[in-house]
Amino acid sequence: MASGREYWGIEMHRRRLTAWAAALAVATLAGCADEPQSGAPFAAARQVPVIVEPLRFEHARTRVEAVGTSRAVLSAELYPAASGEVVAVHFEPGQFVRTGDVLVELDRREQELAVRATRLRLEDAERLFDRYQRSADSGAVLPTTLDAARTAAETARVELERASISLEDRTIEAVFDGHVGATEVDPGDRIGPDMLITTLDDRSALLVSFDIPETFIGELHEGDVVRLETWSTSMPSVNGEIVDIGSRVDPRNRTFVARARVDNAGDELRPGMSFKVNVDVQGERYAVISETGVQWGTSGAYVWSIVDGNAARIPVQVVQRREGRVLVEGDLDAADIIVVEGTQRMRDGVAVSYDAEKLADARESQSQGGTAGGIAGYSTLD
């Protein structure tokens, strides 16, 4: 058996443990009393200060990158309409010419003689027809004779027009304003309709063609702005406007062709250049929230919305991330107010307080415009 002194020591130790356990229970109950409960009167009595922002909506944007090839807004390869000997070349490679300027002349002596001969035949046929017509009323000329004279005059007129066209074909002219290219034709050469004389390009604007994946059909429209960059670091990027969209999808690579017009008033770009094309394609409309307002739990992403002064947890799905902003999809509408700071103290049903005046200012500033930066990417670069 334990002595009296040992018994007394055990009893004192037991009493100290009992007192410590009681103190711990009191502290635990006090902590539980401070914990906000969903829908409890404590939550209504003690509001949590937070920073909020009004919800707004934007369209998702995807950046499509492609390689485009350019051509002049007007471009032609010049061939002679007839065979003949070159007697004069009136241009230099790279020269700017106007519509109607004569570029090359062929020997035209035979055609000039043909025009003179047909003109003489026409004058003779017209005189004979006029004589017969004056005598027709007196009955001296048969109607058949008058008809034959009329036909002869018309035939001579057609022959003169044909001879004039042949004479015009002895000169090759610029069909529009532009720059001519190099030529292999020299005076004395004999050329035919299959001989390329030169090229003619109107470089005041370029048309850049590029391929777009078929998944973006219906999301790209005429008038949309595209960004074009050359592969030269010394040349700045330029903006273009889509002017044509292909009517069919290529079954080999599942793409369709779009074409953008690029202003080239400074004549810095050349037809045939390749461009890196960046197109921002507009997608569906989604809610936009600050990154700090999106929270993550075991079931995924969610946000805290203010409903009748209390916090409500709303599950969302992240669609696209931007610079400091997130596009989300969920049970949200334009009238919602989202908590962006103080989310760590949120619970379902907890009462919150926020600055209504600042909220109104935020709504006003957002109603005046502005979009979050940053876009997703889709590359079709080779």
Beta strands, then each sheet from edge to edge (+ up, - down):
strand 1: 48-49
strand 2: 51-54
strand 3: 56-78
strand 4: 84-89
strand 5: 96-97
strand 6: 102-106
strand 7: 171-173
strand 8: 178-180
strand 9: 190-191
strand 10: 198-213
strand 11: 225-229
strand 12: 238-245
strand 13: 255-263
strand 14: 274-290
strand 15: 295-297
strand 16: 300-307
strand 17: 310-321
strand 18: 325-330
strand 19: 337-341
strand 20: 352-353
strand 21: 376-379
sheet 1: 1+ 20+
sheet 2: 2+ 19-
sheet 3: 5+ 8- 10+ 3- 14+ 11- 12+ 13-
sheet 4: 5+ 8- 10+ 3- 21-
sheet 5: 5+ 8- 10+ 3- 14+ 18- 17+ 16- 15+
sheet 6: 7+ 6- 4+ 9-
end
